[in-house]
Amino acid sequence: MAKIKSVIGRQVFDSRGNPTVEAQIYLDNDITASAISPSGASTGAFEAHELRDNEEKNFLGKSVNIAVKNINDKISNKLKGLDPNDQKNIDCNLLELDGSENKTNLGANAILAVSLANSKCSALVNRKSLFKNLSNNYSLPVPLMNIINGGAHADNDLNIQEFMIRPDSAINFMDAMEKGFLVIQNLKKLLKAKKMLTNVGDEGGFAPSIDTNDQALELIVSAIDKSNLKPGVDVAICIDVAANELINQEGLYSIESKNFETVENVIKYYKKLVSKYPIKSIEDPFAEDDWDSWGKITKELGKNVQIVGDDLFVTNAKRLNRGIKENSANSILVKPNQIGTLTETLEVISIAKKAKINTIISHRSGDTEDTFIADLATATMSSQIKTGSLSRSERVAKYNRLLRIEEELGKSAKMAKLK
């Protein structure tokens, strides 16, 4: 039986060129695997702690030398001799070693990299694909493809952070990619025709100088039409508002413009958008602690629209359980680095599924070439995956991994069912 021989941490870089943590685990049978922690720009206050050195002389304070040292010294000693196939025990040891509620001692970026690397080692030991080592039942997720960036992810005047498309009528994952490709390419043509820039934001979506949400939505509908696809049937629009960035001290929101509005007016605005455009999903429509407003919009729109909690839930079982009790949302965005270990991530997914809450596995805006979330989405039969546009290699890597999974599954491959 293979045992952990050592764990090595190193500083590498994410898609924004910022330092991040990679962990590599070596087993005593010469098997080795590594994993890299991503990093978010629009982060929730209740996320697990990302440990950075905060010394201006080292990468403007963004270096992760302390987190790396924690892996090389404390974590490596703690895990030496343990069985990589016992993921729960590995993760329990990591949590015990950290000893804090929010991973402030070791850093969630150090803990996650080690946890995911161990899962990869286990798959290699068992001579299985990663997704097959995680589960015995699989389905391929429907991709949420970011095509226009705003908010904290782009340098334009759009308040809403992400405008995405979802190929609802896709019969397989390659078909989903083709539908996404067509819309993206036609959107690019439309932007060029309007003399708008086609440079891309952090997650690969276009970041043109657009002033209003309506302008962005109309462009997307036109791109879907030009692709000979039916808006709302073949391709739906999904938005990530990231309302944490758009609330003031009085609890008012600037979703539509620079003007701040009451919750009641914001809900009216969302209802107007949903009636005017084929919007099937709204992520983070309100701030992370505005629980009452979440309950109101889920009651108003939740029967026909996916209301997604990201900053609200931060992949945290306690917050998710509260949301289930208060009927705050009908979907959860799952980001492993928000909580810190694979075991905790799987627990949250299990809780959501039992409550019939949609699970959407997600990347971060500062992501890496690591494709773990593609296998995770397949193994947990999550309905969707959010991993950016069909642009930038750190995003495309996840799509390519899902295509390989589809090929490996062959005739047994199936797409997840959307609710």
N, C-alpha and C positions, 0 to 999 in steps of 0.2 A: 504494500500500500504506500502510495507516494505521500511524502510529507514536505511541508514548506522548509526550504533550506535558508533562504534569506529574502529580504524585501529591500529593493533599492528605489530611492526617490530621486528625481531630477527636475530641474526647471526647464520647461520647454515653452512654446508660444502658441497662443490661440489665434483665431482668424482676424482679430483686430491688431495682432502684433504685440499683445500684452503677455507678460509672463504667466504661466500656469503650471500645474503640477502633473507630472507623469509618475506612475508607480510601476515597477517591474518586479514580478515575483518569480523566484527561481525555486524549483522543486528538486528533491534529491535524486530524481531520475532523469535529470537534464531537461525537463520540460520547463519552458518559461513563457510568460505572457505579460503584456503591459496594457495599461489603460490611462486615459488623460481626462482630467476634470475640465469641463467648460466653464464659462463665466457669463453672467448676465449684465446688461446695462440698465434695464428697467427692472429693478429687483424689489421684492416685497420685504417689509420690515421684519417679518417673522420667519424669513429663510434662515437655514442653518448658516453659521458664520464662515465666511470665506477669509482665511487667514493670509494676510499680506504683511510684509515687513514694515511698511509705512516709513521708510527712510528715504528722504528725497534724493540722496546721492546714488541710490540703487534703483534704476529704472523708474525714476520720479515717484518712488514710494510703492511701486506695484510689484516689486520682486517678491518671490515666495520661498526664500531661503530657509526661513524658520519652519515652514510646513514641510519642506524637503528634509530638513534635519530631523524633524519628528518622525518621518518615515524611516530614515536610515538608522536612527538610534532606538527610539522607544517602540515603534510599531514592529520593526524587524525582530527585535528581541522578544516581544510579546507573542508573535505568531510563529516563531521558529518551532518546528516539530509538529505543527497542527496539520490536520487532514483538510486539504482544499475542497474535498467533496462535502464537507459540513459547513455550508455557507452561513447558516444561522450562528454557529459557534464562532466562526471567524468574525462576523459582524458584532456579535455580543462582546467578544474580546476587545474589539475596536471601541465600542461604546463605553465599556468598563474602563478602558485605559484613558479615554478622554474625560469621563466623569462629569461632564457638564450637560445641561439640557440642550444647548444650542451648538455643540461642537466647537466651543471657543478655545479650548486648550490645544487640541491637535490640529484643528481646522477641518471644516467639512470638505475642502478641496483635497486635503491629504487623505482623509478617511475614504472618500468616494473612490478616488483613483485606486486605492488598495482593494476595496471591496469589489470593484468591477474587474480588476486584474485577476483576483482570485477566482471569480466566476469563469473567466476565460480559461484559466489553468485547469479548472475542474472539467470543462468541456474537452480539453485536450487529453486529460487523463482518461476520460471515458470514451475517447475517440468519437465524439459526437459534434455536430454543428452546435454552435452556441444556443440557438433557439430551441433545438431539440433537447439540449441538456437542461434547459429551464422548464420545459413543459412537454406534455404528450399530445396536446391539442393546439392547433395553429390556425390562424387566418391572417391574411395580409391586410394592413390598414389602408384606408382611403387617405391619400395625401392632401394636406392643407398647404397650398403653395402660395407663398408670399409674392405678390406681383407689384404692389406699390407700397413703398415705405414712407412713414411720416413720424411724427413725435420724436422720441429719443433715438430713433434709428436712422434719421435722415436730417439733412440741413435744408428743410423747406418749411412752409407755413401750415402744413397739415397737422391738425390736432390729433386725429386718430392715428395710432401708431402703425397698424398693419391692415392692408387690404389684401385678402387672400381669395383664391378660387379653390373649389372642391369639385372634382369630376364625379358627380354623383351617379352617372349612368355607366361608369366604367365596368367592363365585364371581367377585367383582370388588371394586374398592376401595370403591365406594359401599355394597355389601353388607357389607363389613368394618366400615365406619363405622356402619351401622345396627345391626349386632349389638353393637358396642361401646356405642353409645348406649343400647340397651335394658338392657344389664347395668348400666351406670352409673346410669341413672334408677331401676332397681329396687333397686340398692344404696342409693341416696339415700333411698328410701321405707323400707327396712329400718332404716337408721340413725335416721331420724326417729321411726319406731315405737318404737325402743328409747330414745328421748329422748337420742340422741347428736348431737353437733354435726356439721354438714355443711360446715364451713369447709374450705378446701383448702390443701394444702401448696405448696411451690415449683414442683412440676411438674404441679399441677392435680388431683392425686388427693385424696381425702378424708383428713382427718387427725383422726379421732375419738379420744377417750380410750379406747383399747383397750390391754389389759394383755398379751395373749399372741398369739403367731403363729397358734395354732389358732383363736382367736376371729376374727381377720381372715380366715383361709382359709375358715372355716365361713360367714361372712357372704357371701363372694364366691360360694361354691358355691350358696348359697340364692338369690342374685341371678341367677345363671345359670339356675337352675331356674325362677324366677319369670318369666324372659324366654322360657320355652318353648324353651330351648336345652339341649342335652345337654352336661354338663360333661365335658371331655376329648375330645369329638368335635367339637362345634360351636365350643366355646370352651375353650381351655386356660388354666391359670394359670402365670404365670412370676414368679420372684422375683429380686430383686437384694439379696443379703445385705450387700454392702459390708463384707466381713470385716476390712478394714484398720482399721475403727473398733471392732472387737470382739475384738481380740487383746491379751493382756497380755505382760509382759516374759518370762514363762516359756513363751510359745508356746501358751497355753491360750486357748480361745474362749468368749465368752458369747453364743452364737447364740440359745439357747432362753430364757434368763432372765439374771439378774444373776450367776448362778453360772458360773464358768469351768470348761470341760471339756476333756479331751484330744481330740486329732484323731480317735482311734478312736471315741470317744463321739459326736463331732460328725458323723462319717460315718454312724453308726448312726441319729442323729437325722434326717439328710437322707433316708436310706432309708425311715424311718418316715413322714416327711411325703409322700414320693413314692408310697408304697403307700396312704396314707390319702386323699390329695387328688390331683386331676388336674393335677399339676405337671409341665410338660414342659420347663422351662428354669430353670437356676440360675446366676445371674451372681455372680462374685466370692465363691465359697463359702469361700475361704481368703485369707490375706493375700498381698500382692504378691511377697514373697520366699520364701514357703513352698512351693517348687516340689515337694517330695516329696508333700505333702498333695494338691496339685492332681493329680498323677499317680495317686494312690490313688483319689480320687473319680471321676476320669474312667474308670479301670478298672472301678470298682464300678457306676457309673450311666450312663456315656457311651453305651452302646448304645441306650438308650431315652430319655435326657434330654439336652437341650442344656446343656453345661457351658461357660459364657461367660467369657472372660477380658477384663476391662476394665482394672483397675489392674495386673493381671498383665502385660498386653501394651502398654498405653498407646499403641496405634497405632504401635508401633516395630518396624521390620523385624528388628533384632537379637534383641529379646526374643521376637518371634513365631517366628523361626527356631529359637530354643532350645526354645520350647514345642512346636513341631512335632516336633523331634528327640526330646523327652522324653515326647511324647504327653500333654501337660499339660491340654489342653482340646480340644473339638471345634468351638468357635465363638469369634469375636472381635468385640468391640464396637469400632466405628471412630468415633473422634472427631477430626476434622481439627485442632482446636486442641491436641490432645495432642502432635502432632508438628510442626505449623507451616506446612507448604505443601501445596498440592493435589498436586503431583508425588509427594511422599513418601507422602501418603495413598493415592494410586492404586497406588503400588508395594506397599504393605502389603496392599491388597485383592487385587492380583495374586498375591502370594505365598500368601495364604490360599486363594484359589480353586484354585491348582495343587495345594495340599495337601489339598483337599476340606474346608477349614475354613469353616463358615458365616460369612458377613459380615453384621453388623447395624449399620447406620448410625445414629448416635446424636446427639441434642442434648446440651446441658448444663443443669444445674439453673438457672443464671443465663443464660438464653437471650435471644434478641432476635426482632424481626420478620423477620429475614433467613431466607429459605426455601431457601438453597443445598442443604442436605442432602436435601431432597425430590428435587431433580434428580439429585444424586449417587447416591442409592439406586436410582433408576430406571435411570440410565446404567450403573451397575456391576452391574445385575441382582442386587443384594443381596437375600437372602431376607426380611429384616425391616427395619423402621425403628422406632426407639425415640424418640418425641418427645413423651411426656407424655400427659395425659388429654385428653378432649374438653372442655376448659375452659382458660381463659386464652388471650388472643389470640396470644401468642407461640408457643403449642403448636398451636392451631387453624390458624394461618397455614400450617404445613407440611402439614396434612391437606387444606386447601383447595387448596394448590398441587398436591398429588397428584391431587385430583379434576379439576383443570384439565388435568393431563397425561393422565389417563385419557380425558377428552373429546377432547383433541387427537389421541390415538392411534386413537380410534374403534374399529373392528372389530378392529384389530391389537393392541389392549390386552390384556394378559394378566397374571395374578398370578404372582408367584414361587412356585416349588415348595418346600415345607418338607421337610426331610430328617428 
